[in-house]
């Protein structure tokens, strides 16, 4: 049974989609699952993914949460473990990718640990230790100015070395292309020389399959969603498990969007012609989040039931930064999450059963407000962006939790079509 710890909720659902596609029956737990939950008989095609909210918290808090999640997964019968982070490897300079991986490896008494963020379907590849988005180095994309986790260095060996006391090495693409035995030999040679944290090059899904073959017997591996899918293909050997996704009844369509990433700004612009656009007043959100949420919710329900409603933040990152400068950045961010979560929860109380949340922090806040404890994986609206089903006050609700940088420009208008 595969147990995974994801550093945010959109990452958890992204990974769950890959595991389900590989044939695993997957449950996503929003935070630690209920201790009374019965996992059923352990089967090699089952998986539990625990979605935490630890990407930007202090490293010691992230490590403590990850240790608790690992203990829970072990109690549920998991025997292989995966630490999932974003394919852009974004993190604060001091963590939390390295500290969390170190803590989990220590708990499992693991040897060398691989780091494989590559996600070919979304254009994220690693070549000679450098992370590319398409044909552009990560440091030359919008991630360079991310307000929480700016990525100014595309060299993952350097990035990871700043986050761990362990020696960091690189397994180059030439070894990967030579096959799983060559990768295993590289890892063994690194370990013999005291190098226990290994960034592994990968450009294609076939590269990921090769790496998975080389490390499938290791107690813990780390990476993005795509490498998790490669491991699942190796562990399931082509079996297919039944899905537990439930399709909610059609309802008014609503999007709540807290991300200001380049991709999400394009998606907001593309939806403007079709949607009722409701922009959050960030100053009012900081002053009184509940009042701002009430204002937006009332306006949302003035729209005809068939019209898409999109509640969003400022399209210009400079406007968001200006508010953060007037207040503490954490204060502004928390207020934004409060508003969007309250709008989403209020919409569901009024009958909305299909909801899109954009942004990792926003998604976590929304699911927490809805009090969804666990979710099942459904159809993908884009690679790594699946619809999920959960129970809210005894009825089925579908949520699509979109990472800021994922999805095509028309995802806010087209996501609903895959539900039928």
KEKE-3310 file (N, C-alpha, C; in steps of 0.2 Angstrom, whole numbers, plus 5000, padded with zeros to 4 digits):
npx = (5004:5003:5009:5007:5014:5009:5013:5004:4986:4982:4993:4991:4979:4983:4994:4986:4978:4987:4991:4978:4976:4986:4981:4978:4968:4963:4963:4961:4966:4961:4972:4976:4969:4954:4957:4949:4946:4944:4955:4953:4958:4975:4981:4991:4987:4981:4981:4985:4984:4989:4985:4993:4997:5010:5019:5024:5025:5035:5050:5052:5039:5033:5041:5036:5023:5024:5030:5020:5010:5017:5017:5004:5001:5009:5002:4990:4994:5003:5017:5026:5033:5030:5035:5028:5030:5029:5031:5038:5047:5047:5051:5055:5071:5077:5069:5054:5057:5069:5071:5059:5060:5072:5068:5058:5065:5074:5065:5061:5073:5080:5091:5100:5091:5080:5076:5064:5057:5052:5039:5032:5020:5016:5026:5038:5054:5070:5086:5103:5103:5096:5081:5068:5055:5045:5055:5062:5072:5068:5071:5069:5056:5039:5039:5050:5047:5038:5027:5028:5036:5049:5058:5074:5085:5089:5096:5095:5102:5110:5100:5093:5104:5106:5096:5098:5108:5114:5125:5123:5120:5120:5111:5114:5106:5111:5114:5101:5096:5103:5097:5088:5097:5109:5106:5103:5116:5123:5117:5121:5135:5136:5131:5141:5151:5147:5136:5120:5108:5100:5097:5088:5090:5077:5067:5057:5041:5045:5058:5055:5049:5060:5068:5059:5059:5072:5072:5061:5060:5065:5062:5057:5053:5054:5046:5038:5021:5020:5031:5027:5016:5023:5030:5018:5014:5024:5022:5009:5009:5000:4987:4970:4961:4944:4936:4930:4924:4911:4898:4892:4876:4871:4874:4873:4888:4903:4918:4932:4945:4961:4974:4988:4996:5005:4998:4986:4981:4979:4969:4959:4956:4952:4940:4932:4923:4912:4909:4901:4910:4918:4927:4938:4939:4953:4958:4946:4944:4954:4951:4938:4934:4923:4912:4916:4915:4902:4896:4901:4895:4882:4881:4885:4874:4865:4866:4860:4855:4862:4874:4891:4900:4914:4924:4937:4954:4965:4970:4983:4999:5006:4996:4992:5004:5005:4995:5000:5011:5005:4999:5004:5011:5007:4995:4987:4986:4980:4968:4963:4961:4952:4940:4938:4936:4924:4915:4915:4910:4897:4891:4890:4881:4870:4867:4876:4885:4896:4912:4925:4942:4955:4972:4984:4984:4972:4964:4966:4960:4947:4942:4944:4935:4923:4923:4927:4932:4939:4943:4938:4945:4941:4937:4949:4951:4962:4979:4984:4975:4962:4944:4937:4927:4918:4910:4898:4889:4881:4878:4884:4898:4907:4923:4936:4952:4964:4981:4990:4998:4994:4984:4974:4971:4957:4951:4943:4931:4929:4931:4920:4914:4919:4912:4900)
npy = (4994:5011:5025:5043:5059:5075:5092:5102:5104:5105:5099:5086:5081:5082:5072:5061:5060:5055:5043:5036:5035:5026:5014:5013:5012:5026:5037:5053:5062:5076:5084:5075:5059:5052:5044:5033:5027:5014:5005:4994:4978:4978:4981:4979:4988:4999:5016:5029:5047:5060:5076:5090:5106:5113:5120:5133:5135:5137:5128:5119:5116:5111:5099:5092:5090:5082:5071:5066:5063:5053:5043:5040:5035:5023:5017:5014:5004:5006:5003:5008:5024:5041:5057:5071:5085:5101:5102:5112:5114:5123:5132:5139:5147:5140:5129:5120:5107:5099:5098:5091:5079:5074:5071:5061:5051:5048:5043:5032:5025:5025:5024:5031:5045:5049:5064:5069:5080:5081:5084:5079:5081:5094:5101:5102:5099:5091:5094:5089:5093:5105:5114:5116:5125:5121:5127:5136:5141:5138:5149:5160:5161:5166:5161:5167:5178:5174:5177:5171:5159:5162:5158:5159:5152:5140:5128:5113:5105:5114:5121:5112:5108:5119:5116:5105:5095:5084:5077:5082:5075:5072:5062:5060:5063:5055:5043:5039:5036:5025:5015:5006:4999:5006:5018:5013:5009:5021:5027:5018:5020:5034:5033:5026:5035:5044:5052:5056:5061:5063:5072:5068:5068:5070:5069:5064:5054:5041:5041:5043:5031:5023:5027:5024:5010:5008:5012:5007:4998:5005:5012:5025:5038:5053:5067:5075:5075:5067:5058:5050:5044:5036:5027:5021:5014:5005:4998:4993:4985:4986:4982:4986:4996:4999:5014:5027:5038:5050:5057:5073:5081:5092:5110:5128:5135:5139:5148:5151:5161:5163:5164:5172:5169:5168:5159:5158:5171:5172:5163:5168:5180:5174:5169:5180:5185:5176:5175:5181:5192:5194:5204:5204:5216:5220:5228:5230:5216:5214:5222:5218:5203:5194:5203:5207:5194:5191:5202:5198:5186:5188:5196:5186:5177:5185:5182:5174:5156:5148:5155:5157:5160:5170:5173:5183:5188:5203:5205:5210:5207:5217:5225:5216:5215:5229:5229:5220:5227:5237:5231:5217:5204:5191:5194:5199:5189:5179:5185:5185:5171:5168:5175:5169:5156:5158:5162:5151:5141:5147:5147:5133:5130:5136:5128:5125:5113:5110:5115:5126:5129:5139:5140:5135:5138:5144:5133:5124:5131:5132:5119:5115:5124:5119:5107:5094:5078:5068:5063:5057:5052:5059:5063:5071:5088:5094:5090:5083:5090:5085:5082:5080:5071:5073:5073:5084:5089:5078:5077:5074:5083:5090:5095:5105:5107:5118:5120:5135:5137:5128:5120:5124:5139:5140:5133:5137:5139:5127:5116:5110:5102:5089:5082:5079)
npz = (5000:4996:5003:5004:5007:5004:5001:4999:4996:4983:4977:4982:4976:4963:4963:4966:4955:4946:4952:4952:4938:4935:4940:4953:4968:4976:4990:4996:5009:5019:5027:5042:5043:5050:5065:5068:5056:5045:5036:5028:5020:5017:5000:4986:4976:4981:4988:4999:5001:5010:5011:5016:5023:5021:5014:5015:5028:5044:5044:5055:5059:5047:5047:5058:5056:5044:5050:5058:5049:5042:5052:5054:5041:5041:5052:5045:5037:5026:5016:5007:5004:4999:4996:4991:4981:4973:4955:4951:4961:4971:4985:5001:5004:5015:5016:5012:5007:5008:5022:5026:5018:5024:5037:5035:5029:5039:5049:5043:5042:5030:5015:5002:4995:4982:4971:4961:4952:4939:4927:4913:4906:4909:4905:4913:4916:4920:4917:4917:4930:4931:4931:4920:4912:4900:4887:4895:4908:4925:4933:4925:4923:4928:4941:4947:4953:4963:4976:4988:4987:4979:4965:4961:4957:4945:4947:4954:4962:4969:4975:4983:4991:5000:5009:5017:5027:5022:5010:4993:4977:4959:4947:4931:4915:4905:4912:4915:4903:4900:4906:4920:4928:4926:4933:4946:4949:4949:4960:4970:4969:4973:4986:4992:4992:5001:4998:4999:4995:4980:4966:4951:4934:4921:4907:4900:4901:4899:4904:4918:4921:4920:4930:4941:4940:4945:4958:4965:4976:4987:5003:5003:4992:4983:4974:4960:4954:4943:4944:4954:4948:4939:4948:4954:4942:4942:4954:4953:4942:4930:4934:4938:4948:4955:4954:4966:4964:4965:4955:4957:4958:4944:4945:4949:4942:4949:4952:4963:4966:4971:4966:4959:4949:4933:4923:4929:4929:4915:4913:4920:4913:4901:4904:4906:4896:4897:4910:4926:4933:4949:4958:4972:4984:4991:5001:5009:5012:5021:5031:5035:5033:5033:5030:5017:5011:5012:5004:4991:4989:4989:4978:4969:4968:4961:4948:4933:4935:4926:4922:4923:4938:4944:4956:4961:4964:4963:4946:4943:4949:4955:4961:4971:4979:4983:4992:5001:5006:5013:5023:5034:5025:5027:5034:5024:5015:5023:5025:5012:5009:5019:5014:5002:5006:5014:5004:4996:5005:5008:4996:4993:5004:4998:4988:4978:4970:4962:4961:4958:4964:4963:4965:4978:4992:4993:4989:4999:5010:5006:5006:5019:5025:5020:5027:5022:5024:5017:5000:4984:4968:4952:4935:4925:4922:4916:4913:4929:4936:4943:4945:4961:4973:4987:5004:5010:5023:5021:5008:4991:4984:4971:4969:4961:4962:4958:4955:4954:4943:4934:4920:4905:4896:4895:4906:4916:4910:4903:4912:4917:4908:4907:4917:4913)
capx = (5000:5007:5007:5010:5013:5009:5014:4998:4981:4982:4998:4988:4975:4987:4997:4980:4976:4992:4990:4972:4977:4990:4977:4977:4962:4966:4959:4964:4964:4962:4975:4977:4963:4951:4960:4945:4945:4946:4958:4952:4964:4980:4982:4996:4985:4978:4985:4982:4987:4988:4986:4995:4998:5016:5024:5027:5026:5042:5052:5051:5032:5032:5043:5032:5017:5025:5031:5013:5007:5020:5015:4997:5001:5011:4997:4985:4997:5007:5023:5030:5031:5031:5035:5026:5031:5027:5036:5043:5052:5047:5052:5059:5078:5078:5065:5054:5058:5074:5069:5054:5063:5077:5064:5054:5070:5076:5060:5061:5080:5081:5097:5099:5084:5080:5072:5062:5051:5050:5032:5032:5014:5015:5032:5043:5059:5076:5092:5109:5102:5093:5074:5066:5048:5046:5062:5064:5074:5063:5072:5067:5048:5035:5041:5056:5044:5032:5027:5029:5042:5052:5064:5079:5091:5086:5100:5091:5107:5112:5094:5093:5110:5105:5090:5099:5115:5117:5128:5118:5123:5116:5111:5113:5101:5115:5113:5094:5095:5107:5093:5088:5103:5114:5103:5105:5123:5125:5115:5125:5141:5135:5130:5148:5155:5143:5131:5113:5102:5101:5093:5089:5087:5072:5064:5051:5038:5049:5064:5052:5048:5066:5070:5055:5061:5078:5071:5054:5061:5067:5056:5054:5055:5051:5046:5032:5015:5022:5036:5023:5013:5028:5030:5012:5014:5028:5019:5003:5010:4995:4981:4966:4956:4938:4936:4925:4921:4903:4896:4887:4871:4873:4872:4877:4895:4907:4925:4935:4952:4966:4981:4989:5001:5004:4994:4979:4979:4977:4963:4954:4955:4949:4933:4929:4918:4907:4907:4900:4917:4917:4934:4938:4942:4958:4958:4940:4945:4959:4947:4932:4934:4916:4908:4918:4913:4894:4895:4902:4891:4875:4881:4885:4867:4860:4867:4856:4858:4866:4880:4897:4902:4921:4926:4945:4958:4968:4974:4990:5002:5008:4991:4992:5010:5004:4991:5004:5015:5002:4998:5009:5009:5003:4988:4983:4985:4975:4961:4960:4959:4945:4935:4936:4933:4918:4911:4913:4905:4891:4888:4888:4875:4864:4865:4881:4888:4902:4915:4932:4946:4962:4978:4986:4982:4965:4961:4966:4956:4940:4941:4944:4929:4918:4924:4927:4938:4942:4940:4940:4948:4937:4940:4954:4950:4968:4984:4986:4969:4956:4938:4936:4921:4918:4903:4897:4883:4877:4877:4890:4900:4913:4928:4942:4957:4969:4987:4990:5002:4991:4978:4974:4968:4950:4949:4937:4925:4928:4932:4913:4912:4921:4908:4894)
capy = (5000:5017:5031:5049:5065:5080:5098:5106:5100:5104:5094:5080:5079:5081:5066:5056:5058:5051:5036:5033:5033:5020:5009:5013:5015:5032:5041:5059:5064:5083:5083:5068:5055:5050:5038:5027:5025:5007:5005:4988:4974:4981:4978:4983:4993:5005:5022:5035:5053:5065:5083:5095:5113:5114:5122:5139:5136:5136:5121:5114:5115:5106:5092:5089:5088:5077:5065:5064:5060:5047:5038:5038:5031:5017:5013:5012:4998:5008:5000:5012:5031:5046:5064:5075:5093:5104:5101:5118:5113:5129:5132:5145:5145:5135:5123:5114:5101:5096:5096:5086:5073:5071:5069:5055:5046:5046:5039:5025:5022:5025:5025:5037:5047:5053:5069:5069:5084:5081:5083:5081:5083:5101:5105:5103:5094:5092:5092:5091:5096:5112:5114:5120:5125:5121:5128:5141:5140:5140:5156:5165:5161:5170:5159:5171:5183:5172:5181:5166:5155:5164:5153:5162:5148:5133:5122:5110:5103:5120:5123:5107:5108:5124:5114:5099:5094:5079:5079:5081:5073:5072:5057:5063:5060:5049:5036:5037:5033:5019:5010:5006:4996:5011:5022:5010:5009:5028:5028:5015:5024:5040:5031:5024:5041:5048:5056:5052:5065:5063:5075:5064:5071:5066:5073:5061:5049:5035:5042:5042:5024:5020:5029:5020:5003:5007:5014:5005:4994:5010:5014:5032:5042:5060:5070:5078:5070:5062:5052:5046:5040:5031:5022:5017:5009:4999:4994:4990:4981:4985:4981:4992:4996:5003:5021:5028:5045:5051:5064:5077:5084:5098:5116:5134:5135:5145:5148:5155:5161:5167:5164:5178:5167:5170:5155:5159:5177:5171:5159:5173:5184:5170:5168:5186:5186:5172:5174:5186:5193:5198:5205:5205:5222:5217:5232:5228:5210:5214:5226:5214:5197:5192:5207:5206:5188:5192:5206:5194:5180:5191:5198:5180:5174:5189:5180:5168:5150:5145:5159:5155:5166:5169:5177:5183:5193:5207:5202:5213:5205:5223:5227:5212:5217:5235:5228:5217:5232:5241:5227:5212:5199:5185:5196:5200:5182:5175:5188:5183:5165:5168:5178:5164:5150:5159:5162:5144:5138:5150:5145:5126:5130:5138:5123:5124:5106:5109:5121:5126:5133:5140:5142:5130:5141:5145:5126:5121:5135:5130:5112:5116:5127:5114:5102:5088:5075:5064:5064:5052:5055:5059:5064:5077:5094:5095:5085:5085:5094:5081:5084:5076:5071:5072:5073:5090:5089:5072:5077:5074:5089:5090:5101:5105:5111:5119:5124:5141:5137:5122:5121:5128:5145:5140:5128:5139:5138:5121:5111:5106:5097:5082:5079:5076)
capz = (5000:4995:5007:5001:5010:5000:5005:4999:4994:4975:4975:4984:4971:4957:4963:4966:4948:4943:4955:4949:4931:4935:4942:4961:4971:4979:4994:4998:5016:5020:5034:5045:5042:5056:5068:5068:5049:5044:5030:5024:5019:5012:4994:4982:4971:4985:4990:5003:5000:5015:5009:5021:5021:5024:5009:5017:5036:5046:5043:5060:5059:5042:5048:5063:5052:5040:5054:5061:5043:5041:5057:5052:5035:5044:5055:5040:5033:5020:5016:5003:5005:4994:4998:4985:4981:4966:4950:4951:4966:4974:4992:5004:5004:5020:5015:5016:5003:5011:5029:5026:5015:5029:5043:5033:5028:5046:5052:5039:5041:5023:5012:4997:4993:4975:4970:4954:4951:4932:4925:4906:4903:4911:4903:4918:4915:4923:4913:4921:4937:4930:4930:4914:4911:4893:4885:4899:4914:4930:4936:4920:4922:4933:4948:4950:4958:4967:4982:4994:4986:4973:4963:4957:4955:4942:4948:4960:4967:4974:4979:4989:4996:5005:5013:5020:5030:5019:5003:4987:4970:4953:4942:4925:4910:4902:4916:4915:4896:4899:4909:4927:4931:4927:4938:4952:4950:4950:4967:4974:4969:4977:4993:4994:4993:5006:4995:5000:4992:4973:4961:4945:4928:4918:4902:4897:4905:4899:4909:4924:4922:4921:4937:4946:4941:4949:4965:4968:4982:4992:5007:5002:4986:4983:4968:4958:4953:4937:4946:4958:4944:4937:4954:4954:4937:4943:4959:4951:4936:4925:4937:4938:4954:4954:4957:4971:4963:4964:4952:4960:4953:4941:4949:4947:4941:4953:4953:4968:4963:4975:4963:4954:4944:4926:4920:4932:4926:4908:4914:4922:4907:4896:4907:4907:4892:4899:4918:4930:4937:4955:4961:4979:4987:4996:5007:5013:5014:5027:5036:5037:5028:5033:5026:5010:5008:5011:4998:4985:4989:4987:4971:4965:4967:4957:4941:4931:4937:4920:4921:4927:4942:4945:4962:4960:4967:4958:4941:4943:4955:4959:4966:4977:4982:4986:4999:5006:5009:5017:5029:5034:5019:5030:5036:5018:5012:5027:5024:5005:5010:5023:5010:4997:5009:5016:4998:4994:5009:5008:4989:4994:5008:4994:4983:4973:4971:4958:4963:4956:4968:4960:4970:4983:4998:4992:4989:5006:5014:5004:5008:5026:5026:5018:5031:5018:5027:5012:4994:4979:4962:4946:4928:4925:4917:4913:4917:4936:4939:4943:4949:4967:4976:4995:5007:5014:5026:5019:5000:4987:4981:4967:4969:4957:4965:4953:4956:4951:4936:4930:4916:4899:4897:4895:4911:4921:4907:4901:4917:4919:4902:4909:4922:4909)
cpx = (5004:5004:5010:5009:5014:5009:5009:4992:4980:4987:4995:4984:4978:4991:4991:4978:4980:4992:4984:4973:4982:4987:4976:4970:4964:4961:4964:4962:4966:4965:4975:4970:4960:4954:4956:4943:4947:4949:4957:4958:4969:4981:4987:4994:4981:4983:4981:4987:4985:4990:4987:4995:5004:5021:5028:5027:5033:5044:5051:5043:5030:5035:5039:5026:5018:5027:5024:5010:5010:5018:5008:4997:5004:5006:4991:4988:5001:5014:5028:5028:5033:5030:5034:5027:5029:5033:5040:5048:5052:5047:5055:5066:5080:5074:5058:5055:5063:5073:5064:5056:5068:5073:5061:5059:5073:5071:5060:5068:5082:5089:5097:5092:5084:5075:5070:5056:5048:5042:5031:5026:5013:5022:5038:5048:5066:5082:5099:5108:5098:5086:5072:5058:5047:5053:5065:5067:5069:5065:5071:5059:5045:5037:5047:5053:5038:5033:5029:5036:5046:5058:5068:5085:5088:5090:5098:5096:5109:5106:5093:5098:5109:5099:5092:5107:5118:5120:5123:5122:5118:5117:5109:5108:5105:5114:5106:5093:5098:5103:5093:5094:5109:5112:5105:5112:5126:5123:5119:5132:5141:5135:5137:5152:5152:5138:5124:5107:5104:5096:5094:5086:5082:5068:5057:5048:5042:5055:5061:5051:5054:5069:5066:5057:5067:5077:5065:5055:5063:5061:5053:5057:5052:5051:5039:5026:5017:5026:5032:5019:5017:5029:5024:5012:5018:5025:5013:5003:5004:4988:4977:4961:4950:4939:4930:4922:4914:4902:4891:4882:4873:4870:4875:4884:4898:4914:4927:4942:4956:4973:4982:4995:4999:4998:4987:4976:4976:4970:4957:4952:4951:4942:4929:4923:4911:4904:4905:4907:4916:4924:4934:4942:4947:4959:4952:4941:4949:4955:4942:4931:4926:4911:4909:4915:4905:4893:4896:4897:4884:4875:4881:4878:4862:4861:4862:4859:4863:4873:4885:4899:4910:4923:4934:4948:4961:4972:4981:4993:5005:5003:4991:4998:5009:5000:4995:5009:5012:5000:5004:5006:5005:4996:4984:4982:4980:4968:4958:4958:4952:4939:4933:4933:4926:4913:4909:4909:4898:4887:4886:4882:4869:4863:4870:4884:4894:4905:4922:4936:4953:4967:4978:4983:4974:4961:4960:4961:4948:4938:4940:4937:4923:4918:4923:4933:4942:4939:4942:4941:4943:4941:4944:4951:4956:4973:4986:4980:4963:4950:4939:4929:4922:4911:4903:4890:4878:4876:4884:4891:4906:4917:4934:4947:4963:4975:4987:4993:4999:4985:4979:4970:4960:4947:4944:4931:4924:4929:4925:4911:4913:4917:4902:4888)
cpy = (5006:5022:5037:5055:5071:5087:5103:5102:5100:5099:5087:5077:5078:5074:5060:5055:5054:5044:5032:5031:5027:5014:5008:5015:5020:5035:5047:5061:5072:5083:5076:5065:5054:5044:5032:5024:5018:5007:4999:4984:4977:4977:4982:4988:4999:5010:5027:5041:5058:5072:5088:5102:5116:5117:5128:5140:5135:5129:5116:5112:5110:5099:5089:5087:5082:5070:5062:5060:5053:5041:5036:5034:5024:5013:5011:5006:5000:5005:5003:5019:5036:5053:5068:5082:5095:5103:5107:5118:5119:5128:5138:5143:5140:5129:5125:5107:5097:5093:5090:5079:5070:5068:5062:5050:5044:5042:5032:5022:5021:5026:5031:5039:5051:5058:5070:5073:5084:5080:5084:5084:5091:5105:5106:5097:5096:5089:5094:5095:5103:5111:5118:5119:5126:5122:5134:5139:5142:5147:5162:5165:5166:5167:5163:5176:5181:5175:5177:5162:5157:5160:5157:5158:5141:5127:5119:5107:5108:5121:5118:5107:5113:5122:5108:5099:5088:5081:5077:5080:5074:5065:5060:5059:5054:5043:5034:5033:5027:5013:5010:5003:5001:5016:5019:5010:5016:5029:5025:5018:5030:5038:5029:5029:5046:5053:5053:5056:5066:5066:5070:5067:5066:5071:5071:5056:5042:5035:5041:5035:5020:5021:5025:5013:5003:5008:5011:5001:4999:5012:5021:5035:5049:5063:5074:5073:5065:5056:5048:5041:5034:5025:5018:5012:5003:4995:4990:4984:4980:4984:4987:4991:5000:5009:5022:5035:5045:5058:5067:5080:5091:5104:5122:5133:5141:5143:5153:5155:5166:5167:5170:5176:5169:5166:5157:5166:5177:5168:5164:5178:5181:5169:5174:5187:5182:5173:5181:5187:5197:5198:5207:5212:5220:5222:5231:5221:5209:5217:5222:5208:5195:5196:5207:5200:5188:5196:5202:5189:5183:5193:5191:5177:5179:5187:5175:5162:5147:5149:5157:5162:5165:5175:5177:5189:5198:5204:5204:5211:5212:5226:5223:5214:5224:5234:5225:5222:5236:5238:5222:5207:5194:5188:5197:5193:5178:5178:5186:5176:5164:5170:5172:5158:5152:5160:5155:5141:5140:5147:5137:5126:5132:5133:5121:5117:5105:5115:5121:5131:5133:5143:5137:5132:5141:5138:5123:5125:5133:5124:5112:5119:5123:5108:5095:5084:5071:5064:5058:5055:5054:5061:5071:5082:5096:5091:5088:5089:5090:5084:5078:5076:5070:5074:5080:5090:5084:5072:5077:5081:5088:5096:5100:5110:5112:5123:5130:5141:5131:5124:5125:5134:5145:5135:5131:5139:5131:5115:5107:5101:5090:5078:5076:5080)
cpz = (5000:4999:5005:5006:5005:5003:5004:4996:4986:4973:4977:4979:4964:4957:4963:4959:4944:4945:4952:4942:4930:4938:4950:4963:4976:4984:4996:5004:5016:5027:5036:5045:5049:5059:5068:5061:5048:5037:5025:5023:5015:5006:4990:4978:4975:4987:4995:5003:5005:5012:5015:5019:5024:5020:5012:5024:5038:5046:5049:5061:5053:5043:5053:5060:5048:5044:5057:5055:5042:5046:5056:5046:5037:5047:5051:5036:5027:5021:5011:5003:5000:4997:4992:4986:4974:4961:4948:4956:4971:4982:4994:5004:5009:5020:5012:5013:5007:5018:5030:5024:5020:5034:5041:5032:5035:5049:5049:5039:5034:5021:5008:4995:4987:4975:4963:4953:4944:4931:4918:4903:4904:4909:4908:4918:4919:4919:4916:4927:4937:4928:4925:4915:4904:4891:4889:4905:4919:4932:4931:4919:4928:4940:4951:4955:4962:4974:4989:4993:4980:4972:4958:4954:4952:4944:4955:4964:4972:4978:4985:4994:5001:5010:5017:5022:5026:5012:4998:4981:4965:4949:4936:4920:4906:4905:4915:4908:4895:4903:4917:4931:4932:4932:4945:4954:4952:4958:4972:4975:4974:4984:4996:4995:4998:5004:4995:4998:4985:4969:4954:4939:4925:4913:4900:4902:4905:4904:4916:4926:4923:4928:4942:4946:4945:4956:4969:4974:4988:4996:5006:4996:4986:4976:4967:4957:4948:4939:4951:4954:4941:4942:4954:4948:4938:4949:4958:4946:4931:4928:4937:4944:4952:4958:4962:4970:4962:4960:4955:4955:4950:4945:4945:4947:4945:4953:4958:4967:4967:4972:4959:4950:4937:4922:4923:4929:4919:4908:4916:4917:4902:4898:4907:4903:4894:4906:4920:4934:4943:4958:4968:4980:4992:5002:5012:5016:5020:5032:5039:5033:5028:5029:5019:5007:5007:5005:4992:4984:4987:4980:4966:4963:4964:4950:4940:4933:4932:4919:4926:4932:4944:4950:4962:4963:4961:4953:4941:4949:4959:4963:4972:4982:4986:4993:5004:5009:5014:5024:5029:5028:5022:5032:5029:5015:5016:5026:5017:5006:5014:5019:5005:5000:5011:5010:4996:4998:5009:5001:4990:4998:5004:4988:4978:4975:4967:4958:4961:4961:4964:4965:4976:4990:4998:4992:4996:5011:5012:5006:5015:5028:5025:5023:5028:5021:5022:5006:4989:4972:4956:4940:4929:4920:4913:4916:4924:4939:4938:4947:4955:4969:4984:4997:5011:5016:5023:5012:4997:4984:4977:4967:4964:4959:4961:4956:4952:4944:4932:4925:4910:4901:4898:4901:4915:4917:4904:4906:4918:4914:4904:4914:4919:4911)
residu = (UNK:UNK:UNK:UNK:UNK:UNK:UNK:UNK:UNK:UNK:UNK:UNK:UNK:UNK:UNK:UNK:UNK:UNK:UNK:UNK:UNK:UNK:UNK:UNK:UNK:UNK:UNK:UNK:UNK:UNK:UNK:UNK:UNK:UNK:UNK:UNK:UNK:UNK:UNK:UNK:UNK:UNK:UNK:UNK:UNK:UNK:UNK:UNK:UNK:UNK:UNK:UNK:UNK:UNK:UNK:UNK:UNK:UNK:UNK:UNK:UNK:UNK:UNK:UNK:UNK:UNK:UNK:UNK:UNK:UNK:UNK:UNK:UNK:UNK:UNK:UNK:UNK:UNK:UNK:UNK:UNK:UNK:UNK:UNK:UNK:UNK:UNK:UNK:UNK:UNK:UNK:UNK:UNK:UNK:UNK:UNK:UNK:UNK:UNK:UNK:UNK:UNK:UNK:UNK:UNK:UNK:UNK:UNK:UNK:UNK:UNK:UNK:UNK:UNK:UNK:UNK:UNK:UNK:UNK:UNK:UNK:UNK:UNK:UNK:UNK:UNK:UNK:UNK:UNK:UNK:UNK:UNK:UNK:UNK:UNK:UNK:UNK:UNK:UNK:UNK:UNK:UNK:UNK:UNK:UNK:UNK:UNK:UNK:UNK:UNK:UNK:UNK:UNK:UNK:UNK:UNK:UNK:UNK:UNK:UNK:UNK:UNK:UNK:UNK:UNK:UNK:UNK:UNK:UNK:UNK:UNK:UNK:UNK:UNK:UNK:UNK:UNK:UNK:UNK:UNK:UNK:UNK:UNK:UNK:UNK:UNK:UNK:UNK:UNK:UNK:UNK:UNK:UNK:UNK:UNK:UNK:UNK:UNK:UNK:UNK:UNK:UNK:UNK:UNK:UNK:UNK:UNK:UNK:UNK:UNK:UNK:UNK:UNK:UNK:UNK:UNK:UNK:UNK:UNK:UNK:UNK:UNK:UNK:UNK:UNK:UNK:UNK:UNK:UNK:UNK:UNK:UNK:UNK:UNK:UNK:UNK:UNK:UNK:UNK:UNK:UNK:UNK:UNK:UNK:UNK:UNK:UNK:UNK:UNK:UNK:UNK:UNK:UNK:UNK:UNK:UNK:UNK:UNK:UNK:UNK:UNK:UNK:UNK:UNK:UNK:UNK:UNK:UNK:UNK:UNK:UNK:UNK:UNK:UNK:UNK:UNK:UNK:UNK:UNK:UNK:UNK:UNK:UNK:UNK:UNK:UNK:UNK:UNK:UNK:UNK:UNK:UNK:UNK:UNK:UNK:UNK:UNK:UNK:UNK:UNK:UNK:UNK:UNK:UNK:UNK:UNK:UNK:UNK:UNK:UNK:UNK:UNK:UNK:UNK:UNK:UNK:UNK:UNK:UNK:UNK:UNK:UNK:UNK:UNK:UNK:UNK:UNK:UNK:UNK:UNK:UNK:UNK:UNK:UNK:UNK:UNK:UNK:UNK:UNK:UNK:UNK:UNK:UNK:UNK:UNK:UNK:UNK:UNK:UNK:UNK:UNK:UNK:UNK:UNK:UNK:UNK:UNK:UNK:UNK:UNK:UNK:UNK:UNK:UNK:UNK:UNK:UNK:UNK:UNK:UNK:UNK:UNK:UNK:UNK:UNK:UNK:UNK:UNK:UNK:UNK:UNK:UNK:UNK:UNK:UNK:UNK:UNK:UNK:UNK:UNK:UNK:UNK:UNK:UNK:UNK:UNK:UNK:UNK:UNK:UNK:UNK:UNK:UNK:UNK:UNK:UNK:UNK:UNK:UNK:UNK:UNK:UNK:UNK:UNK:UNK:UNK:UNK:UNK:UNK:UNK)
# end
